[in-house]
Amino acid sequence: MVNSLEGYCLKDKKKVEMKDPQPITMKNGKPATIGTCPNCGTKIYKIGKAVA
């Protein structure tokens, strides 16, 4: 995957590559990206516009 997104997993306490990243809009109207950790399966949020 060329356009891989990294996020910080709070369970693993390290940066990991997001699995199935999806762009979302938070309640306050700001853009974010949500994905899952490939190691433990928890949700990872990355605030800010995703670079496509």
C-alpha distances in whole Angstrom, upper triangle without the diagonal:
4,6,6,9,12,15,18,19,23,24,22,23,20,17,14,10,11,11,11,12,15,17,20,24,26,30,31,29,26,22,20,17,17,15,16,16,14,17,20,19,21,20,18,19,18,21,20,19,15,14,12
4,6,9,12,16,19,21,24,26,24,24,21,17,15,11,13,13,14,13,16,17,21,24,26,30,30,28,25,21,19,17,18,16,18,18,17,20,23,22,23,21,19,20,18,20,19,17,14,12,10
4,7,10,13,17,19,22,24,22,23,19,16,14,10,11,12,12,10,12,13,17,20,22,26,26,24,21,18,16,13,15,14,16,16,16,19,22,20,21,19,17,16,15,17,15,13,10,8,7
4,7,10,13,15,19,20,19,19,16,12,10,7,7,9,10,9,12,13,17,20,21,25,26,24,21,17,15,12,13,11,13,13,13,16,18,17,18,16,14,14,13,15,15,14,10,10,10
4,7,10,12,16,18,17,16,14,10,8,6,6,8,10,7,10,11,14,17,18,22,22,21,18,15,12,9,10,9,11,11,12,15,17,16,15,13,11,11,9,12,12,11,8,9,10
4,7,9,13,15,13,13,10,6,5,4,6,9,11,10,13,14,16,18,19,22,23,22,19,16,13,10,11,10,10,10,11,13,15,14,14,12,9,10,8,11,12,13,11,11,13
4,6,9,12,11,10,8,5,6,6,6,10,12,10,13,13,15,17,17,20,21,20,17,15,11,9,9,8,9,8,11,13,13,13,11,10,6,7,6,10,12,13,12,13,16
4,6,9,8,7,6,4,6,9,9,12,15,13,16,16,17,19,18,21,22,22,19,17,14,12,11,11,10,9,12,12,12,13,11,10,7,8,8,11,14,16,15,17,19
4,6,5,6,6,6,7,9,9,12,15,14,16,18,18,20,19,22,23,24,21,19,15,14,12,10,9,7,10,9,9,10,8,8,6,9,10,14,17,19,17,20,22
4,6,5,7,9,10,13,13,15,18,17,19,20,20,21,20,22,23,24,22,20,17,16,14,13,11,10,13,12,10,11,9,9,8,10,12,15,18,21,20,22,25
4,6,8,11,11,14,14,15,18,18,20,22,22,24,22,24,26,27,25,23,20,18,16,14,12,9,12,10,8,10,8,10,10,13,15,18,21,24,23,25,27
4,6,8,9,12,13,15,18,18,21,23,23,25,24,27,28,29,26,25,21,19,17,15,12,9,11,8,8,10,10,12,11,14,16,19,22,24,23,24,26
4,7,9,13,14,17,20,19,22,23,24,25,24,26,27,28,25,24,20,19,17,16,14,11,13,11,11,13,12,13,12,14,15,18,21,23,22,24,26
4,6,10,12,15,18,17,20,22,23,25,24,27,27,28,25,23,19,18,16,15,13,10,12,11,12,14,13,14,11,14,14,17,19,21,20,21,23
4,7,9,12,16,15,18,19,20,22,22,25,26,26,22,20,17,15,14,13,12,10,11,11,13,14,13,13,10,12,11,14,16,18,16,17,20
4,6,9,13,12,16,17,19,22,22,25,26,26,23,20,17,14,13,11,10,7,8,8,11,11,11,12,9,12,12,15,17,18,16,17,18
4,7,10,9,13,15,18,21,21,25,26,25,22,19,15,12,12,9,9,7,7,10,12,12,12,12,10,12,11,15,16,16,14,14,15
4,6,6,10,12,14,17,18,22,23,22,20,16,13,9,8,5,6,6,7,10,11,10,10,9,7,9,10,13,15,15,12,14,14
4,6,9,13,15,18,19,23,25,24,21,18,15,11,9,6,5,6,6,10,11,9,10,10,9,11,12,16,17,17,14,16,15
4,6,10,13,16,18,21,23,22,20,17,14,10,8,5,7,9,9,13,14,11,12,10,10,12,13,16,17,16,13,15,14
4,7,10,13,15,18,20,19,16,13,10,6,6,4,7,10,11,15,15,13,13,10,9,9,10,12,13,12,9,12,11
4,6,10,12,16,18,16,14,11,9,6,5,6,10,13,15,18,18,15,14,11,11,10,10,12,12,11,9,12,11
4,7,10,13,15,12,11,7,6,4,6,9,13,16,18,21,21,18,17,13,12,10,9,10,10,8,7,10,10
4,6,10,11,9,9,6,5,6,7,10,14,17,20,22,22,19,17,13,12,10,10,10,10,9,10,13,14
4,7,8,6,6,5,6,8,10,13,17,20,23,25,24,22,19,15,14,11,11,10,10,10,11,15,16
4,5,5,5,6,7,9,10,14,17,20,23,25,24,21,18,15,14,10,11,9,10,11,13,17,19
4,5,7,9,10,13,14,17,20,23,26,28,26,24,21,17,17,14,14,12,13,15,17,21,22
4,6,9,11,14,16,19,22,25,28,30,28,26,23,19,18,15,15,12,12,14,17,20,22
4,7,9,13,15,19,22,24,28,30,29,26,24,20,18,15,14,11,11,12,15,18,19
4,7,10,13,17,20,22,25,28,27,25,22,18,16,12,11,8,7,8,12,15,17
4,7,10,14,17,20,23,25,25,22,20,16,14,11,9,7,5,5,8,11,13
4,7,10,14,16,19,21,21,19,16,13,10,7,6,4,5,6,7,11,13
4,7,10,13,15,18,18,16,14,10,8,6,5,6,7,7,7,10,12
4,7,10,13,16,15,12,10,7,6,5,6,9,11,11,10,13,14
4,7,9,12,12,9,8,6,5,7,8,12,14,14,12,14,15
4,6,9,8,5,6,5,5,9,11,14,17,17,15,18,18
4,5,6,5,5,6,6,10,12,16,18,19,17,19,20
4,6,6,8,10,10,14,15,19,21,22,19,20,21
4,6,8,11,12,15,17,21,23,24,22,23,24
4,6,9,11,15,17,21,23,25,23,25,26
4,7,9,13,16,19,22,23,21,23,24
4,7,10,13,16,19,21,19,22,23
4,7,10,13,16,18,16,19,20
4,7,10,13,15,14,16,18
4,6,10,12,11,14,16
4,6,9,8,11,14
4,7,9,12,15
4,6,9,12
4,6,9
4,6
4
